Amino acid sequence: MSKKSAIILSLILLTSALLGSSVLTRGHFWGDDFAAYIMQAKSILTGSMDEFLAANTFTVTQSSYQIGPAAYPWGFPLMLVPVYALIGLSPLALKLPVLFSYLAFLLSFFFLAKRRFTLTESLLAVSLFAFNPELLRSLDNILSDIPFLFLSTLTLLLADMYVHETKQKRRLILVGITGVAIFAAYFVRTQGLILLACILLFQGILFFRQSEQRRLIMVEMLFTLVVFGALWGISSLIFPGGQSSYLALYSGFSTELFIENIVYYSDIFRWFFMTLPGESLVFWIFVVLCFIGLVARFRNDFLFMLYSALYLLVLWSWPERQGYRFIFPLLPLFVYFVFQGIRTLVGWIQMDAKRIGQKLIYAFLFLMVASFAFDAGNNAYINLRSGREINGPFDPLSFETYDFIRNETPPESVIVFFKPRAMHLMTDRNALALTECDRIPEGDYLALSKKVGENLQIPPEQIGECNLHLEKVFENRRFIVFKLLE
C-alpha cells in the first residue's frame, strides 16, 4: 500500500474515531446486559468471580423470565477490567473498549476487502462502515456485539489467508493463529463456536475434494482443534462457567418462530441504510447486487458463504430476538458480496461504456458515504451540544433511588425490580424481576418504575390489585419503593 493510500485510510479511521467518540453519552439505555458485563469485570478485578456467579444465578433463574445466562463469556468483561480498575463505574469510559474494537474491525475489513478489490473499492467499502450513523450509535452500548464483530471479521481474514497460502509452513502458522482468533471470538460471545464449526466443516470439504492433500488437511484440522481446545481448557481453569444456561432459552423454539425469525432478520438488514433518502430502494438494490455476487463467487468465496449460512441458521433458530445488533457479523459479508456483485455487473458492460459505468457506481457509493457522514456528524453535534446527556440507569433520579436502597436497606435484602442486574450493580443487593402478584413477597423491597409500564414489572397503578402488605418508604418523579410487610 502506497504512502498516499495509507494516509487516506488513516484519515478515514481517525474521522470515524472522532465521530464514534462524539456520540458516546454519559448514560446507558435500560437493558441491563451491560450491568452483568460490568459486574463480571469487577469480579475479575476483585477475585470474586464465584460470588458473582452465585448471585447472578439467583437473579436469572429465580426471576419470572430468564433474562440472560448465569455468566456471559469472560472475554468482554476482561476487556473492561483495565478501564474499571483505573476509572471505576464510568459508562463513558467503559465504552472506549467498544470504540477501539470498532476501529480494529474497520482495519480488519479493509485488509479483507483489499485481498479481492481495488484500493478505491476497498476504501469505499470500509467508509460505508466508518461513517454509518446506526453502527456508530451502537458504540454507545457497553455490550460485546462490536468486539465480536471485530473478532469474527479478523478470523475470516486469517482463515482466508490460510486457505490461499501455498507454503506448508506458513499454512500451519496461519492455522494456529486462526485457532487463537476463533477462541478469542468464542471467549467474547458463545457464537464464536459458529466460526469453529465453519472452519472445521470447510477443512472437511477440502479433505474430500483434495485427495492428494488429505494428510496435510487432517493435520490442519487437528491443529485447529488442539489450539482452540488448549485455550478453552486454560480459560476453564481460570474462569467459572455459566454460559451453558443459554441452552435453557431454546425451550422457546418452535417452527413457527423459526419462520418468523427468517422474515424478521431478513428485513432488518435495511437498518444499515436507515438514514439514507430512499432507503428502501437502496436496500433492494444492495440485495440484488449481493445475490449477483453470491452466485458469481459461489466457488471462490465458499468459506464466507458457509459462515453466513451457519450464522443465519443459529440466528433464525434462536428464540430471543435482539434486533439489529445480532446481524452485525453478517454486515461486512453482505457488503463484500455487494461489491462482488458490482464487479460482476461492470464486467457485463461493453468495453467502451465500462469506465463510465464504473465511475457512476463509484459516485453513487461516494454519495452514500457522504450522506452517512453528514448524519453521523449531526448526531455527534447534537450529543456534544447536550453535554453527552445522562440517561437511563445513570440519571440523577435513578441514583437517588440506588442511594436510598444502598443506605436504608439491610445488605441481605432482596429487591424486586424490572432490571435486577442493574439494581445489583448499583446497590450490591440481590434482585429479582417478578411479574406475578403471588411471587412479589419473595423480595424484601419492591422498586417500581413509573415510566416503563408492564416491562418485567407490575406497574405502580396496578400494584394495589395484588392485595399485598406494602409500606411506601421512598418516592421521586421516576421511582417508588415499597417495603414488604409480613
Protein Blocks (a to p, Z undefined) as FASTA:
>chain_A
ZZklmmmmmmmmmmmmmmmmmmpcfbdcfbfklmmmmmmmmmmmnopmmmmmmmmmmmmm
mmmbdcbdfbdcfklmmmmmmmmmmnopafklmmmmmmmmmmmmmmmmmmmmmmmmcfkl
mmmmmmmmmmmmklmmmmmpccfklmmmmmmmmmmmmmmmmmmpcbfklmmmmmmmmmmm
mmmmmmmpmklmmmmmmmmmmmmmmmmmmmmlmmmmmmmmmmmmmmmmmmmmmmmmmpcc
hklmmmmmmmmgcfklmmmmmmmmmmmmmmmmmmpghklmmmmmmmmmmmmmmmmmmmmm
mmmmmmmmmmmmmmmmpmbagbjmlmmmmmmmmmmmmmmmmmmmmmmpcfklmmmmmmmm
mmmmmmmmmmmmmmmmmmmmmmmmnoppaehjlbmklmmmmmmmmmmccfkbccddfblm
lmmmmnopacdddfbfklmmmpmbdcddfklopnhiacfklmmmnopacddfbdcfkbcc
ddddZZ
